[in-house]
Each structure stands twice: as C-alpha cells, then as structure tokens.
Amino acid sequence: MARQDFSFFHPLRVRWAEVDMQGIVFNGHYLTYFDVAFTEYWRATGLPSVIQQAEEGREMFARKATIEYLAPAHFDDMLDIGVRCAGFGRTSVRFVIEIHCGEEHLISGELVYVYADTAARKGVAFPERWRDVITKFERLAPVEA
C-alpha cells in the first residue's frame, strides 16, 4: 500500500534490547511492534478494550500473522507503524500493517483476528457496530474479506 493509504500511524523508537549483534532489529520483534501499533489503533477507535471484551465473554483471537521483510530497522531508529483495516469476514477482520523509517518502507504485514465466544472458543458474528466504527475511522467504504 502507499503510505498515504493509512489513516493511523503509531511512532516507536527501536530500543537497544531489540537489536542483534549487527545492530538491526531481531526479526521476532516486528510482531511485537505490530501488536503495539494495533493496540493503539484499537484504542483510537474507542471500541471495547480487551478487558471489556473478556468481561463480556467475547474476544478477538489472533488467527494469522504474516511479515514481509523489505529492509532492516536499526537501533534508535524512529519508526512509524501504519495500521489499516483491509476487510471484514463474517467472524473475522483483517488488518494490514506497514513499518516505515522516514520515507523508507521497511516491513509489510497482515494480522487476521476472529471474533469469538471465549468459553466455546468458536467464532461468532463480528459486531455490525464495530464494522461501522472501523469503517468511519478509516473513512472507507465497507469491504469484505
């Protein structure tokens, strides 16, 4: 995607503990970066937090995560992590993530979550109100996965 296609970015500075002997971010940390940015995206939408969801007996379970490494991030780099909703299924929602350092696109990824009944551990219909909130937040037409 083009950088301008994202309506939400979260800044994050690479910490010393996240780099390897070459001074570049160890690959596993990018999923943590995705999670941090997604959490802030969700908070910005105003939708129920993970704690509120758990209290209601319904939660979003991670179903799929992919990462494509284009270029490395280095210690002390200031990253911008873009999050965008890319589509809805009946029980799922898919997000595209990109990590940029300045104008350089470093990482692309995808997160897919399934909205589920916590006790049964089975998918249930993704709330229509949540679709509306995310669609308005993204300022995009509703899409289906």
Secondary structure, DSSP 8 states (H G I E B T S, - for coil): --GGG-SEEEEEE--GGGB-TTSBB-TTHHHHHHHHHHHHHHHHHT---HHHHHHTTEEEEEEEEEEEESS--BTT-EEEEEEEEEEE-SSEEEEEEEEEETTEEEEEEEEEEEEEETTTTEE----HHHHHHHHHHHT----B-
